[in-house]
């Protein structure tokens, strides 16, 4: 018994010595870009002792006994690394540094955990293949703008973000973009949220620009994405990735004031809800109150986005998030052009009246499930419901002048609309990893379902005349003598509800897609991607003579390859097809929309090739791409109306886009971040309904565009914590969408939005947990147009303005 007690005592002494030894192991963990990685697990294999890296990547383990240790560094999305360390009396302290390499095999099947990197560079994406893939290995251009760049630029809306992406510019002031020469908005595109179709940019949601408060990054998949997502714009697909919970507790607050009486505040809290870290949360809140630089265009915006991640087992992860967003202000219809002079009126000039309003509420529920069946097979499912509601009252242009061709008095229309739209998504697929001989496969087999529906109780009121002393007078607005007052709309003469609105509220659009995709590693250098999608579009409408179901089916292929020229440089090439079914009423009743023969569905294809590389010790990501896109049967709104109030459309037979793009994103040095892009694009209309348009460049498609944002953080002691950034954007001239009438002669001509260069700058100061930033935008106070349609609706850019933010992280 005594021997046993002695042995136990000696064992306890050894354990105590091990727990209270003199040894220490410390170091830093960095990414391939040289940035410190937070939240990486450091494990001593022999004793299961654990440490978690700090925001700069630093870790430290103390009170270790002498001996030999295996130090393991591992984190989600990175290849695990090991180091051997010996601690003894001569060397009681050891420093171990890690540089972790991103690994597609270690990435999430479904993005349910937050991204831990804190750089402008994004190494992986789900949008290119529907599964986690390193961007360098996807045979198609993918551009990303991370939350770090969004924060540094204090970009509050999506339109403020896209200037950082090559080949993307604003088409107008709405959620309306040009991507590789093609319009992406309204009936020609929609926004994805976490790879699922949202209500943004499509239908009435086109007028509401999304906020960035809860976004982890914004991605653009260049070229048609129809083989992945069904009906999609040929220029590219915009995907907004929301912030997900982190395993480490983190809280951040910010307060902003700026030009135009702007006040903002944001909140970002995340962390575990239990000790086991099987239940995580994230809460993002943002609020803005601003007068904007436009007259009678005040707005208040609010976004609340709670997210929860639940991991009931090692093989199952569930994520659920709700996003509520509201907007209370005015719908900015743009700047009218007086007398053909783009600069005749101040850029703040608007036609809104004080008792107009634009109130929007949208709510979305997004849930996803990832279940790992075994080491080779996993099942993934995601669902999103998006509800959009608007209440609008506005005085807007009728797109004609009462005194043409002098063009100084606009005809107006008064418009009220209360409408609701609903978008449902369901996506499910199996992912299989399998080898056939020396070739490894990652096969995705799945199905998507999307439904877009409108509320039958939606209603509208339109007037173009008012009754004054028993006389019918047109609604007009004198640009030389504008009057802003509370309008009495009770004497406005209501018009019959136009047929296009009846078609709109009787529309139920849904589509089902079945797809298969195979990502193959043929050799260590050669990768292939083959995809095929069968899309079944269905449109159910009541045309007044009974309900009718319209069916359209299409097969959509995709193929691509990557070849590793060097360890850090890949060549890629791809082919993809696009298809967008037009609304059936344009086929069944084309005469209602100004055409004697049925309109045709839109089809497209892209061929693309280029290089992707990682430089400066993989801190900088670069893409050089060459492409050709051809689109047939582009549907164009002429902004003219029939006598019944329906919009008049036309359709161009063929449009060809050719161009080249260069993008650089990442770090030249650990303290020097860069985002730079240049795009050359020539998009030519080859077979137009209007003969005068043949051979012309496409509307709002600049031939040249470029962007720059360079941020430098000083590391000398006297300026520690201080940083500066400079940047800007250049966009060449763009053609207006429709012809305008030349002043005095009334002759129809094509006019252009002038080219512009905007310079921006910023100053940063970080001390402990406080962050101060000052952004000065449009430093040279350039007068410019981001886009627009014609002389009735131009979209001016903001004059010189500033934003000052104080943030605290705890």
VENPE-V591580 format. One line per field, one symbol per residue. burial: + if it has 24 or more other ideal C-beta (glycine too) atoms within 12 Angstrom, else -. A space follows every 50 residues. Layout:
BEGIN
burial = ???
END
This chain:
BEGIN
burial = --------------------+-++++++++++++++++++++++----+- +++-+-+++++--++++-+-+++++++++++-+-+-+-----++-+++++ +++++-++++++++++++++++++++++++++++++++++++++++++++ ++++++++++++++++++++++++++++++++++++++++++++++++++ ++++++++++++++++++++++++++++++++++++++++++++++++-+ -+++++-+++-+++++++++++-------+++++++++++-+++++++++ +++++++++++----+++++++++++++++++++++++++-+--+-+-++ +++--+++++++++++++++++-----+++++++++++++++++++++++ +--+-++++++++++++++++++++++++++++------+++++++++++ ++++---+-+++++-+-------++++-+--+----+-+--+--+--+++ +++++++++++++++++++++----++++++++++++++++--------+ -+-+-+++++++++-----+++++++++++++++++++++-++++---++ ++++++++++++++++-++++++++++++++++++++++-+---++++++ ++++++++++++++++++-++++++++++++++++-+++---+--+++++ +++++++++++++--------++++++++++++++++++++--------+ ++++-+++++++++-+----++++++++---+++++++++++++++++++ +++++++-+-
END
